[in-house]
């Protein structure tokens, strides 16, 4: 196989490919979660994996998130490299003790003598009409916990590269995958050594007039807005912090110094969201002196996600909201 070979595949297929490659490479990698065996998971992500790896490595667990994550922490601490799928990110609430009070702290409390190389896969976000208990974006909770790494790929290539990097990492990695992205298609490297380094922020679209920092399913909305604005002569730069913690702020600071205007956007509720942390870091950096307008935060409303599709869409930022925010920044001149 040519190491530069690309194949068009969905975000879902890219995650599966990354996991499969790592399970073939390392017998210590196991995959566990509810209904991931013959039923191939809630989102059909584990299709055919049990046929290749068997029930000893594809563990169809009881539907108890506390038990799943507690088992994953113990397995990781004793030599395995578990991937644990929580059916909906919302249900990580049941597993916070094992994740936050145990997995995130073991390496520190034992002076590095113990490692916890586990991946917690967390399908997240709204847009599927799943209601308030199955549509949340809780990344800010996880970013607040020292000892956890938090990543959220926005493209199929990023999904493959980050899942492989997460599996090889010797720390707990929370891998957030927005469910609306599962069906998007793009070119993915077939090179089995292809990885996306944890701790990087990417410039998805260069520009000179305004900086947008966003991730997950808001990235394609921001890109769509940028194309529409380009027709009006407005040049938008878009940055994607695929690693939310530890976040690489250097490209963000450099971009804000260049453009003097910035929008920070995410789907999660505005209050206490990751966007507020990004804004604070910009304000604490040398970029602050280059700002020509107040920073705008675009985020979800501080309400539970509605079941009704039209109300659901109204709660989180859309393409038109990016365009409106850009106009607002330009009007501040």
C-alpha positions, 0 to 999 in steps of 0.5 A, spaced: 500 500 500 502 507 498 503 510 504 500 516 501 494 513 499 487 516 501 480 513 501 473 517 501 470 514 507 465 517 513 467 519 520 464 513 523 468 508 518 474 512 520 473 511 527 472 504 526 478 503 521 483 507 527 480 502 532 481 496 528 488 498 526 490 499 533 487 492 535 491 489 530 497 492 532 497 491 539 493 485 543 492 489 549 487 494 546 480 491 548 473 495 546 468 495 551 461 498 551 453 496 551 451 493 545 457 493 541 457 486 539 453 482 534 448 489 535 454 493 533 453 499 537 447 504 538 450 508 531 453 501 528 460 503 529 463 497 531 460 493 525 464 486 523 469 488 529 466 482 533 467 477 527 475 479 527 477 480 534 472 475 538 468 476 544 475 476 548 476 483 546 470 486 544 466 486 550 459 487 550 457 489 557 451 490 561 448 497 561 451 500 567 456 506 565 459 506 572 461 499 571 464 500 564 468 505 566 470 502 573 472 496 569 476 500 564 480 504 569 482 498 572 484 494 566 488 500 564 491 500 570 493 493 570 496 493 563 491 493 558 489 499 553 481 499 553 476 503 549 470 504 552 464 507 548 458 510 552 452 510 548 450 517 549 455 522 552 450 524 557 451 518 561 458 519 562 454 522 569 453 515 571 461 514 571 464 520 573 466 517 580 471 512 576 473 517 571 474 523 575 476 521 582 480 514 580 482 514 572 484 522 572 488 522 578 492 515 579 498 517 575 499 523 579 497 520 586 502 514 585 508 518 582 508 516 575 508 508 577 501 507 574 499 509 568 491 509 565 491 508 558 484 508 556 480 512 551 472 514 553 468 514 546 463 519 547 457 520 542 455 527 543 451 533 541 444 535 538 441 535 532 437 528 532 431 530 535 433 525 541 431 530 547 434 533 553 437 527 556 441 524 550 443 531 546 448 534 551 455 537 550 459 536 556 466 537 554 467 543 559 466 538 565 471 534 562 476 539 561 476 542 568 479 535 571 486 535 571 489 528 568 484 527 563 485 529 555 479 531 551 479 531 544 474 532 539 475 531 531 471 535 526 473 531 520 474 523 518 481 524 517 482 527 524 477 522 527 482 516 524 488 520 526 486 522 533 483 515 535 489 512 534 493 517 538 488 517 543 489 509 544 497 510 544 496 515 549 498 513 556 493 517 560 485 517 560 483 521 553 476 523 552 474 522 545 468 526 543 464 525 537 458 529 535 453 524 532 451 529 526 458 528 523 458 520 523 455 520 516 460 526 513 465 523 508 472 525 506 478 523 504 482 519 509 489 516 509 490 509 509 497 509 512 497 505 518 502 510 522 497 516 520 496 519 527 493 526 529 498 529 535 494 530 541 495 538 543 494 541 536 490 547 534 489 547 526 488 553 521 482 550 517 481 556 513 486 562 512 484 569 512 485 576 514 479 580 516 476 576 522 478 569 526 473 564 528 475 559 533 470 553 533 470 545 533 465 539 532 459 540 528 460 548 528 466 547 524 462 546 517 457 551 519 463 556 520 466 554 513 459 555 510 459 562 513 466 563 510 464 562 503 458 566 503 462 572 506 467 571 501 463 573 496 462 580 499 469 581 500 470 578 507 476 574 509 475 569 515 480 565 518 477 559 521 481 555 527 479 548 530 482 546 537 481 539 536 484 538 542 480 542 548 485 540 553 491 541 553 489 546 548 494 549 543 493 557 544 499 559 539 495 559 533 489 562 536 493 568 539 497 569 532 491 569 528 487 574 533 494 579 532 493 578 525 485 580 524 484 584 530 477 581 531 475 574 534 468 569 534 469 563 539 463 558 538 461 552 540 454 548 541 455 547 548 451 552 553 454 558 553 455 559 561 461 555 563 463 553 556 470 552 553 469 558 549 469 562 556 476 559 557 478 561 550 476 568 551 480 568 557 486 566 554 486 571 549 485 576 554 491 574 558 495 574 552 499 579 547 493 578 542 489 583 547 492 589 545 491 588 538 483 587 538 479 592 534 472 590 537 469 586 543 470 578 543 463 575 541 461 568 544 457 564 540 454 558 544 448 554 545 442 557 550 442 556 557 436 551 556 435 543 556 435 541 548 428 541 546 425 535 542 422 539 537 427 539 531 425 547 530 426 548 537 432 544 537 436 548 531 434 554 534 438 553 541 445 552 538 448 556 533 447 556 525 450 558 519 446 565 519 448 566 526 456 566 524 454 571 519 450 576 523 456 575 528 461 577 523 457 583 521 457 585 528 464 585 529 465 589 522 460 594 525 464 596 531 469 599 527 
